[in-house]
């Protein structure tokens, strides 16, 4: 996990085996599940060879070290899932078939979503660009290759994530998915700098209870983090797809400013990494400890003091 890894490619099934890792606590103590879909750093050598970007540049879309920042939550009784493959290769925070026809040789399936805003921006399920706008590939990909990535990586990942969420709800009466991401400091407006160490995305209240978002914001602020909600990141496909508060399933996206814990130019952790991780996880441990407030009763909706 310390940095980029490149391996010879023998097809996605063989290379990414398994495509994800799940750290399970010795004793699961709440209905929370942590997910790091963009921290994968295993880059196929053939993928790098056919691209136009340096190994360093292509990592700018990676949520480097986010899985390490949130790893202590396993000791607090919550599972943590992480992708091994990088976001630049396949993006799990998209619909399964958000695909840009300009990227492929051959005809995409009729059910592919080729007109989404994310596809138009080059950031579909198989991205065309990295986050700063640089094109990834020198030429088009065969359609069969793109579909193979979805079958071998995307679908197994989401099946496993869905099982974790279902098991949490079966065991505790509720499930709270915390979707873990990082944001480049350059993505923040001048007014947001200093205010947005962390952005909480709950799809403007539609993906999780305000109780959860309020509690997370208060706990993070108490540890010195500047917190904003939904701007510039309200949550992506994962929070939208898995969050259903009326069914006692909540999904909250957490974006942490990369400058807090790493050198963005060199993509290496800096001296504040451990301190930031401890403060972050201590705040979230408070949220886990209050998990029972999410077990809603029809006549008794969950509430939290407004102090």
Secondary structure as UniProt FT lines:
FT   STRAND          5..7
FT   HELIX           12..15
FT   STRAND          20..23
FT   STRAND          32..36
FT   TURN            37..38
FT   STRAND          42..44
FT   HELIX           45..49
FT   HELIX           55..58
FT   HELIX           59..61
FT   TURN            64..65
FT   HELIX           66..70
FT   HELIX           71..74
FT   TURN            75..77
FT   STRAND          79..83
FT   TURN            87..89
FT   TURN            92..93
FT   TURN            96..97
FT   HELIX           101..103
FT   STRAND          104..105
FT   TURN            110..111
FT   HELIX           117..120
FT   TURN            121..122
FT   TURN            131..132
FT   STRAND          141..142
FT   HELIX           143..149
FT   HELIX           150..154
FT   HELIX           155..172
FT   STRAND          175..183
FT   HELIX           185..187
FT   TURN            190..195
FT   STRAND          198..201
FT   TURN            203..206
FT   HELIX           210..222
FT   TURN            223..224
FT   STRAND          227..229
FT   HELIX           237..242
FT   HELIX           245..247
FT   STRAND          249..257
FT   HELIX           258..260
FT   STRAND          262..263
FT   TURN            264..267
FT   STRAND          268..269
FT   TURN            271..272
FT   HELIX           273..289
FT   HELIX           291..294
FT   TURN            298..299
//
